[in-house]
């Protein structure tokens, strides 16, 4: 198992957002986290990449165990060098081109030379269909193209897992399709991904594993085929039914 999290807890003031979450993602899996707004999905993802500090929990990643409530800066850096995160709002540098956005982290955080970084960056942009847009600035790109640059930035780091936080939530349907197409091809290539999404059909057809959350807890998790064909919990079945109707 590549990633295993145990008893992840997080509170904000008096609100328990995560109430002891367990989950796992194996190498090559595309796992999705589904659930209604306020379920704690994004908070969980941010805790798993140490963008938020958990109140409790233990993370095993590629055989090494990390305490989620008191990670050292050294261990966070070590861990993040093996992971990547794609945000809802792209988080691109507005004053840098597509290629520069992809190479910035390689040069500044990883110490890779500019020439090698640009070669890697161009391969990543080509992977998401934007090699011809290398010199475009974010304001010259559509939202879907900006998100694809963000995915290229993640790919350029050659991570063992990519975390996606609602990567299409800021996009209209046409642009959503192009981003999901890239993600579908990554899944086909065996990229390990943990995806918070509201795209039910994408989850059903692309993912290997589903984690359904509500009120800071995992209601049900299992193989995608099992969850969609015969969920064990009534709440899971009701959620999938409602969300599927919305998107049909």
C-alpha positions in Angstrom: 0.0 0.0 0.0 1.5 3.4 -1.0 -0.5 5.6 1.4 -2.3 4.7 4.6 -3.8 7.2 7.0 -5.1 6.2 10.4 -7.3 8.1 12.9 -7.0 11.5 11.2 -8.7 14.2 13.4 -9.1 17.9 12.8 -11.1 20.5 14.6 -11.6 24.2 14.0 -12.5 25.9 17.3 -15.4 23.8 18.6 -16.2 22.1 15.3 -15.0 18.5 14.7 -14.3 18.5 10.9 -12.5 15.1 10.8 -13.5 12.5 13.4 -10.9 9.8 13.1 -10.6 9.1 9.3 -8.9 5.9 8.0 -8.1 5.5 4.3 -5.6 3.9 2.0 -4.5 4.3 -1.6 -2.5 1.7 -3.4 0.1 2.3 -6.1 -1.6 2.8 -9.5 -5.1 3.5 -8.0 -7.3 6.4 -8.9 -9.3 6.8 -5.7 -12.1 9.4 -5.3 -13.5 11.0 -2.2 -17.2 11.8 -2.6 -19.6 13.4 -0.2 -21.9 16.4 0.4 -20.6 19.9 1.1 -19.2 20.2 4.6 -18.3 16.5 4.8 -14.6 17.4 5.4 -13.3 16.2 2.1 -11.0 19.1 1.3 -9.8 19.3 4.9 -8.8 15.7 4.7 -6.9 16.2 1.5 -5.1 19.2 2.9 -4.1 17.3 6.0 -2.8 14.5 3.9 -0.4 16.9 2.2 0.3 18.9 5.4 -1.3 22.0 4.2 -3.2 21.7 7.4 -1.9 20.2 10.6 -4.0 17.4 12.0 -4.9 17.2 15.6 -4.2 13.5 15.5 -3.3 10.8 13.0 -0.6 8.7 11.5 0.4 8.5 7.9 2.3 5.6 6.3 3.7 6.6 2.9 5.9 4.3 0.8 6.9 2.4 3.9 7.8 5.3 6.1 5.5 6.4 9.0 4.8 10.1 9.7 3.0 11.5 12.8 0.4 13.9 11.3 0.1 16.1 14.4 3.8 17.0 14.8 5.6 16.7 11.5 9.0 18.4 11.3 9.8 20.8 8.4 12.4 18.3 7.2 9.9 15.5 7.0 7.2 17.6 5.4 9.8 18.6 2.7 10.8 14.9 2.3 7.2 13.9 1.9 6.2 16.7 -0.5 9.1 15.9 -2.8 7.2 12.7 -3.5 3.7 14.2 -3.9 1.9 16.9 -5.8 -1.3 18.9 -5.2 -3.7 20.3 -7.8 -5.9 23.1 -6.3 -9.4 24.2 -7.2 -8.3 27.7 -8.2 -5.2 26.7 -10.3 -2.7 28.7 -8.1 -0.6 29.8 -11.0 1.9 32.7 -11.0 0.1 35.4 -13.0 3.4 37.0 -14.1 4.9 33.7 -15.4 4.3 31.8 -18.6 2.8 28.3 -18.7 6.3 26.8 -19.0 7.7 29.0 -16.2 4.8 28.0 -14.0 5.7 24.4 -14.6 9.4 24.8 -14.1 9.5 27.2 -11.1 9.2 24.5 -8.5 11.7 22.3 -10.2 14.3 25.0 -10.2 13.7 26.7 -6.8 12.5 23.8 -4.7 14.4 20.9 -6.2 17.5 22.6 -7.5 17.2 21.3 -11.1 19.1 23.3 -13.7 17.0 25.5 -16.0 17.7 23.6 -19.2 16.7 20.2 -17.6 13.7 21.8 -15.9 12.5 23.2 -19.2 12.9 19.9 -21.0 10.9 18.2 -18.2 8.4 21.0 -18.3 7.8 20.7 -22.0 7.2 17.0 -21.7 4.6 17.7 -19.0 2.9 20.4 -21.1 2.8 18.1 -24.1 1.2 15.4 -21.8 -1.7 17.7 -21.1 -1.9 19.0 -24.7 -0.5 22.5 -24.1 3.0 22.3 -25.6 2.1 25.0 -28.1 1.0 27.3 -25.2 4.4 27.3 -23.4 4.7 31.1 -23.7 1.2 32.0 -22.8 0.5 33.8 -19.5 -2.5 32.7 -17.3 -4.6 35.6 -18.5 -4.3 34.3 -22.1 -5.5 30.9 -21.1 -9.0 29.6 -20.5 -9.8 28.2 -17.0 -9.5 24.6 -18.4 -6.1 25.4 -19.9 -5.0 27.0 -16.6 -6.0 23.8 -14.8 -4.1 21.7 -17.3 -1.0 23.8 -16.7 -1.5 23.1 -13.0 -1.7 19.4 -13.8 1.4 19.7 -15.9 3.2 21.3 -13.0 2.2 18.4 -10.8 3.4 15.8 -13.4 6.7 17.6 -13.9 7.6 16.8 -10.3 7.3 13.1 -11.1 5.3 12.4 -7.9 4.3 9.0 -6.5 0.8 10.4 -5.9 -1.2 13.5 -7.0 -3.9 15.0 -4.8 -6.7 16.7 -6.7 -9.0 19.1 -4.8 -12.2 19.6 -6.8 -10.2 20.3 -9.9 -13.2 21.2 -12.0 -15.3 23.1 -9.5 -14.4 26.5 -11.0 -15.0 25.4 -14.6 -18.0 25.4 -16.9 -19.1 22.1 -18.4 -17.1 22.4 -21.7 -13.8 23.2 -19.8 -14.6 20.5 -17.2 -14.6 17.9 -20.0 -11.1 18.8 -21.2 -9.6 18.6 -17.7 -11.4 15.3 -16.9 -10.1 13.9 -20.2 -6.5 14.6 -19.1 -7.2 13.0 -15.7 -8.8 10.0 -17.4 -5.7 9.5 -19.5 -3.5 9.7 -16.3 -5.6 7.0 -14.7 -5.2 4.9 -17.8 -1.4 5.3 -17.5 -1.5 4.1 -13.9 -0.9 7.4 -12.2 -1.7 7.2 -8.5 -4.3 9.8 -7.6 -6.5 10.8 -4.7 -9.3 13.0 -6.0 -11.9 15.0 -4.2 -14.7 15.5 -6.8 -18.4 16.0 -7.3 -18.2 14.5 -10.8 -20.2 11.3 -10.2 -19.9 9.8 -13.7 -16.1 10.5 -13.7 -15.8 8.7 -10.4 -17.9 5.8 -11.6 -16.0 5.2 -14.9 -12.4 6.2 -14.0 -11.7 5.5 -10.3 -10.8 2.1 -8.8 -11.8 3.0 -5.2 -14.5 5.3 -3.7 -14.4 6.8 -0.2 -17.8 8.3 0.7 -17.7 10.9 3.6 -20.3 12.8 5.6 -20.0 14.9 8.7 -16.3 14.3 9.1 -16.5 10.5 8.9 -16.1 7.8 6.3 -19.6 6.3 5.8 -18.4 3.7 3.3 -15.4 2.8 1.2 -14.6 0.1 -1.3 -14.1 -0.8 -4.9 -15.9 1.6 -7.3 -17.8 -1.3 -8.9 -19.1 -2.4 -5.5 -20.0 1.1 -4.3 -21.9 2.0 -7.4 -23.6 -1.3 -8.0 -24.6 -2.3 -4.5 -23.7 0.2 -1.8 -23.9 -1.2 1.7 -25.1 2.0 3.4 -28.4 3.6 2.7 -26.9 7.1 2.9 -24.3 6.2 0.2 -27.1 4.9 -2.1 -29.2 8.0 -1.5 -26.3 10.4 -2.2 -25.3 8.6 -5.4 -28.9 8.5 -6.6 -29.4 12.3 -6.1 -26.1 13.3 -7.5 -26.4 11.1 -10.6 -29.8 12.7 -11.4 -28.3 16.1 -11.1 -25.7 15.3 -13.7 -27.9 13.5 -16.2 
